[in-house]
Amino acid sequence: MIDWVAFLLVFGTALGAACVLVALYSFGIRFLATPPPKVVRADGSYEPDAPSRDDEDDDVDTIGRPRWATACAYICFTLAACGVLFGIYLIVPALHR
């Protein structure tokens, strides 16, 4: 006889854990894609998002992503990795001894 309540509990937990891990990884990638802050001109307007493009000399912007975005990305990746390792710990019986 199949215990349907236990089956649904395992299914719901696995689905929820998968959604959380995918969301954490996605947020980490999104934080790494955070653009640098816009530069404010003296008159209060903002610089254009990118320099004009020319084929001979591409300007490299020295302003990178904000430090808080990098820290949040690494935190999200760390939490996702911990979740994966905990799942492996739960699956492999030899680790429980």
N, C-alpha and C positions, 0 to 999 in steps of 0.2 A: 504494500500500500504506500502510495506517495503522500508525504506530508507537504501539502500545498502551501501552507502558511510558511513553513521553513524555506521552501523553494522560492516563494515570492519575497521573503526577507533577504535571501542571498542575492536574488536578481536585482532587487531595489538597491541594495548596498553596493553591488558591483556597478550598476548603472550610475549611481550617485558619485562613487569614487572616480569612475572614468570621466564624468563630466567635470568634476573638480580638478583633476589632473590636467585635462585638456585646457580648461580655463586658465589655470596657473601658467602653463607653458605659453598659451596665447598672449596672456598679459605680459609675460616676460619678453616675448618678441615685440609686442607693441611698445613697451617701454624702451627697448633698444632702438626703435624707429622714431623716437621723439625728436623733433627737429630742434635746432639751436634756437635760443630766444632771438626775437627780432631786434634789430638795432634801431634806436630812436634817434632821429635827427634833432638838431637844435631847435627847429620850429615845432617839434612835437609830433611830426609825421614819422612814419616808419620807412626804413630802407626797403627796396624791393626784395622779394623772397630769394632771388638768385641773381648773380651778376649776369650781364649780357653774355651770351655764348659766342665764342669765336673758335674756329677750328684749329688755330695755330697755338694758342696759349690759354689753357683752361686754368682759371683761378682756383686755388684750393683755399677753402674757408678754414681758418684756424680755430674758430669757435665750434666746439663739439656739442654733443647733447648735454643737458644739465646733469650734474652729479646725482641729484635725487632720482632721476630716471634710471641711471645706470645701477644705483643701489637697489631700487625697487625691482629691476629686471633680475639682478642676481639673487635677491630674496625669493622671487617667484620661481626661478629655476631651482634653487635649493629646496624649496618646499615641494616642488614637483618630484625632484629626485628622491627626497625622503619618503614621499608617498609611494613611489615605485619600489623602493627598497623595502618598505614595510609590507607591501603586497607580496613581494617575493618571499619575505620572511614568513608570512602567513601561509603561503602555498607549499613551501618546501618543508616537509616534516623533519628532516635531519637538523634543521636549525632550532627546533624546539627542545632538544635534549640538553 
